[in-house]
Amino acid sequence: MIKNNDIMTDTFGRVHTYLRISLIERCNLRCTYCMPEEGVILSPRSHLMTYEEIYTIAKTFVDNGVTKIRLTGGEPLIRKDIPIILKKLSSLSVELSITTNAVTVDKFIDIFKANKLKSINVSLDTLDKEKFKEITRRNDFEKVYNNILLLVSEGFKVKINTVLIKGFNDDEIVDLIQLTKEIPVTIRFIEFMPFDGNKWNMEKMISYKEVMQYVNNSFSKKQVERLQDAPNDTSRNYKIKGYKGSFAIISSVTNPFCNSCNRLRLTADGQLKNCLFSLTESDILSALRAGNSIQPIIQKAVQAKFKIRGGMDTLKKLEEPKLHNQNRSMIAIGG
């Protein structure tokens, strides 16, 4: 029997110290790889966690060893009580960060600083205004780009998440890396991953190997510096010598980082997912509202975690559409 202070350790010895909390299922963009064209059925408001419930659940995780919390969505900044959520979570002994599309981030600079939030991940898939409109179904490129520059100027550590899709933005890989020449950001190239409704297939994916081919065709071996990856890092990190920023590749499909995974995900409606690709969820919110301890549910979920990608341990399984359809769309999981 695992002791209470070991509830975050799975059967493969992986210790889970990182919790991603989705605050909302809605978003002010409509990115094609995240949200189905027809939209998603939103959970009733009464099914979503309140800020008090978010804090209570987060504190339980922190009390059991979680040291990092990232807030996601949807778009977390469109939640009206986000200032209260940040204030309450910043009172915990935890590294707090957020992922945003940055459309409205200029309104939150002081709130971020007041709540010790230093690391901001921004989703940006293209440097082309028309492509941005095509992928997001919105016309907010200039807002997002200028807000990235604002975050950098205000001293935040900024990572830019770019989902690569063949024939759409793979021709911008070098342009995005060139962005790091004068701007101290990290560009993170993410392999296109399968979720419900995003029309994924292997032919649309740009692999780690293909990204590096673009890099090696544009820069000499002496210019490309391999950086030391942080413990439990999802990315392989690089830098062009002399550039202020860096770039990284997250290869969840072709080179999964499951052996060192320390992440759990909490959806906006209070379901715990032990893996991004997991087809099962554990209902934490109902237990909390019933006045029951959520620790046994956390422990059972952690213990049920598969070794690789929610049990999809081969590319053949990953290509099976019915498995994607049993999972949520990305917007409903939390980016």
Secondary structure as the mmCIF struct_conf table of DSSP 4:
data_model
#
loop_
_struct_conf.conf_type_id
_struct_conf.id
_struct_conf.beg_label_comp_id
_struct_conf.beg_label_asym_id
_struct_conf.beg_label_seq_id
_struct_conf.end_label_comp_id
_struct_conf.end_label_asym_id
_struct_conf.end_label_seq_id
HELX_RH_3T_P HELX_RH_3T_P1 ASN A 4 ASP A 6
TURN_TY1_P TURN_TY1_P1 ILE A 7 MET A 8
STRN STRN1 THR A 9 THR A 9
TURN_TY1_P TURN_TY1_P2 THR A 11 PHE A 12
STRN STRN2 VAL A 15 VAL A 15
STRN STRN3 TYR A 18 SER A 22
BEND BEND1 GLU A 25 GLU A 25
BEND BEND2 ASN A 28 LEU A 29
TURN_TY1_P TURN_TY1_P3 THR A 32 CYS A 34
BEND BEND3 MET A 35 MET A 35
TURN_TY1_P TURN_TY1_P4 GLU A 37 GLU A 38
HELX_LH_PP_P HELX_LH_PP_P1 LEU A 42 PRO A 44
HELX_RH_3T_P HELX_RH_3T_P2 ARG A 45 HIS A 47
BEND BEND4 LEU A 48 LEU A 48
HELX_LH_PP_P HELX_LH_PP_P2 MET A 49 THR A 50
HELX_RH_AL_P HELX_RH_AL_P1 TYR A 51 ASP A 63
TURN_TY1_P TURN_TY1_P5 ASN A 64 GLY A 65
STRN STRN4 LYS A 68 THR A 72
BEND BEND5 GLY A 73 GLY A 74
HELX_RH_3T_P HELX_RH_3T_P3 PRO A 76 ILE A 78
BEND BEND6 ARG A 79 ARG A 79
TURN_TY1_P TURN_TY1_P6 LYS A 80 ASP A 81
HELX_RH_AL_P HELX_RH_AL_P2 ILE A 82 LEU A 89
TURN_TY1_P TURN_TY1_P7 SER A 90 SER A 91
BEND BEND7 LEU A 92 VAL A 94
STRN STRN5 GLU A 95 THR A 100
BEND BEND8 VAL A 103 THR A 104
HELX_RH_3T_P HELX_RH_3T_P4 VAL A 105 PHE A 108
HELX_RH_AL_P HELX_RH_AL_P3 ILE A 109 ALA A 114
TURN_TY1_P TURN_TY1_P8 ASN A 115 LYS A 116
STRN STRN6 SER A 119 SER A 123
BEND BEND9 LEU A 127 LEU A 127
HELX_RH_AL_P HELX_RH_AL_P4 LYS A 129 THR A 136
BEND BEND10 ARG A 137 ARG A 138
HELX_RH_AL_P HELX_RH_AL_P5 PHE A 141 SER A 153
TURN_TY1_P TURN_TY1_P9 GLU A 154 GLY A 155
STRN STRN7 LYS A 157 LEU A 164
STRN STRN8 ILE A 165 ILE A 165
TURN_TY1_P TURN_TY1_P10 LYS A 166 ASN A 169
HELX_RH_3T_P HELX_RH_3T_P5 ASP A 170 GLU A 172
HELX_RH_AL_P HELX_RH_AL_P6 ILE A 173 LEU A 179
TURN_TY1_P TURN_TY1_P11 THR A 180 GLU A 182
BEND BEND11 ILE A 183 ILE A 183
STRN STRN9 THR A 186 GLU A 191
TURN_TY1_P TURN_TY1_P12 ASP A 196 GLY A 197
BEND BEND12 ASN A 198 ASN A 198
HELX_RH_3T_P HELX_RH_3T_P6 MET A 202 LYS A 204
STRN STRN10 MET A 205 MET A 205
HELX_RH_AL_P HELX_RH_AL_P7 TYR A 208 SER A 218
BEND BEND13 PHE A 219 PHE A 219
TURN_TY1_P TURN_TY1_P13 LYS A 221 GLN A 223
STRN STRN11 VAL A 224 ARG A 226
HELX_LH_PP_P HELX_LH_PP_P3 LEU A 227 ALA A 230
TURN_TY1_P TURN_TY1_P14 PRO A 231 ASN A 232
BEND BEND14 THR A 234 SER A 235
STRN STRN12 ARG A 236 ILE A 240
TURN_TY1_P TURN_TY1_P15 LYS A 241 GLY A 242
BEND BEND15 LYS A 244 GLY A 245
STRN STRN13 SER A 246 ILE A 250
TURN_TY1_P TURN_TY1_P16 SER A 252 THR A 254
BEND BEND16 ASN A 255 ASN A 255
HELX_RH_3T_P HELX_RH_3T_P7 CYS A 258 SER A 260
STRN STRN14 ARG A 263 LEU A 266
TURN_TY1_P TURN_TY1_P17 ALA A 268 ASP A 269
BEND BEND17 GLY A 270 GLY A 270
STRN STRN15 GLN A 271 LYS A 273
BEND BEND18 ASN A 274 CYS A 275
TURN_TY1_P TURN_TY1_P18 LEU A 276 PHE A 277
BEND BEND19 LEU A 279 LEU A 279
STRN STRN16 SER A 282 ASP A 283
HELX_RH_AL_P HELX_RH_AL_P8 ILE A 284 ARG A 289
TURN_TY1_P TURN_TY1_P19 ALA A 290 GLY A 291
BEND BEND20 ILE A 294 ILE A 294
HELX_RH_AL_P HELX_RH_AL_P9 GLN A 295 GLN A 303
TURN_TY1_P TURN_TY1_P20 ALA A 304 ALA A 304
BEND BEND21 LYS A 307 ILE A 308
HELX_RH_3T_P HELX_RH_3T_P8 ARG A 309 GLY A 311
BEND BEND22 THR A 314 THR A 314
HELX_RH_AL_P HELX_RH_AL_P10 LEU A 315 LEU A 318
TURN_TY1_P TURN_TY1_P21 GLU A 319 GLU A 319
HELX_RH_AL_P HELX_RH_AL_P11 PRO A 321 ASN A 325
TURN_TY1_P TURN_TY1_P22 GLN A 326 GLN A 326
BEND BEND23 ASN A 327 ASN A 327
HELX_LH_PP_P HELX_LH_PP_P4 ARG A 328 SER A 329
HELX_RH_AL_P HELX_RH_AL_P12 MET A 330 ILE A 333
#
